[in-house]
Amino acid sequence: MFLSTEAYPQAHRILGIVNATSHLMLPSEAIDSFESMDQLFSDVEEKMKQRAKEKGADGIVNVRFNTDVANVQVAPKFLVLTGYGTMIQLLSK
């Protein structure tokens, strides 16, 4: 299973779109620790790979990520990362 931010040049069949979201709560003492976002990327990538594998995909292309900081009035900040891409199945010649 592979992920790519670009299209794939080999013949393939498109299986659809896959997405995944992960979040992390920032405690008040670490409210500015945005480097914590790094750990979310591997979580989202693994979720996307697992979902694509269940659909029979060989890879995910045109992968994009959206980041957000959710401020909740009665709670600390949440870092939210969403990833999405197109699942493909490679065609053998």
C-alpha positions in Angstrom: 0.0 0.0 0.0 1.4 3.4 -1.0 0.3 7.0 -0.6 1.3 9.7 -3.0 0.5 13.4 -3.3 0.6 13.1 -7.1 -1.2 11.0 -9.7 0.1 7.6 -10.6 1.5 7.0 -14.2 0.7 3.3 -14.4 -2.6 2.0 -15.7 -5.1 1.8 -12.8 -8.7 1.7 -11.9 -10.2 4.3 -9.5 -12.0 2.8 -6.6 -13.2 5.9 -4.9 -12.3 8.4 -2.3 -10.9 7.5 1.2 -10.6 9.8 4.1 -9.6 9.7 7.8 -9.5 12.1 10.7 -7.5 12.1 13.9 -7.4 14.6 16.8 -5.4 15.5 19.8 -6.4 17.5 22.8 -3.9 20.0 24.0 -3.9 20.4 27.8 -3.8 24.0 29.0 -0.2 23.8 30.0 0.8 22.8 26.4 -1.7 25.0 24.6 0.9 26.2 22.1 2.5 22.8 21.4 1.6 22.7 17.7 4.5 20.3 17.0 2.2 17.7 18.4 0.5 17.8 15.0 3.3 15.6 13.7 2.0 12.5 15.4 -1.4 12.9 13.9 -0.1 12.5 10.3 1.0 8.9 10.9 -2.3 8.1 12.6 -4.3 9.5 9.7 -2.0 7.7 7.1 -2.5 4.4 8.8 -6.3 4.8 9.0 -6.4 5.7 5.3 -4.2 2.7 4.3 -6.4 0.3 6.3 -9.6 1.6 4.8 -8.2 1.5 1.3 -6.9 -2.1 1.9 -10.3 -3.2 2.9 -11.7 -1.9 -0.4 -9.0 -3.8 -2.4 -6.8 -0.8 -3.3 -3.1 -0.9 -4.0 -2.5 2.7 -3.2 -3.9 6.1 -2.6 -3.0 9.0 -4.9 -3.6 12.8 -4.8 -3.5 12.7 -1.0 -4.2 16.0 0.7 -4.4 17.0 4.4 -6.4 19.6 6.2 -5.4 20.9 9.6 -7.6 22.7 12.1 -7.4 24.0 15.6 -10.8 23.6 17.3 -11.4 25.9 20.2 -14.1 24.8 22.5 -15.2 27.2 25.2 -15.3 24.9 28.1 -12.3 22.7 27.1 -8.8 23.0 25.8 -7.9 23.3 22.1 -8.1 20.3 19.8 -5.7 19.7 16.9 -7.6 18.1 14.1 -6.1 16.5 11.0 -8.1 15.1 8.1 -6.5 13.3 5.2 -8.2 12.3 1.9 -7.2 10.9 -1.4 -8.3 8.6 -4.3 -8.0 4.9 -3.9 -6.6 3.0 -7.0 -6.1 -0.5 -8.0 -3.2 -1.2 -10.4 -4.0 -3.0 -13.6 -1.6 -5.8 -14.7 -0.8 -6.1 -18.4 
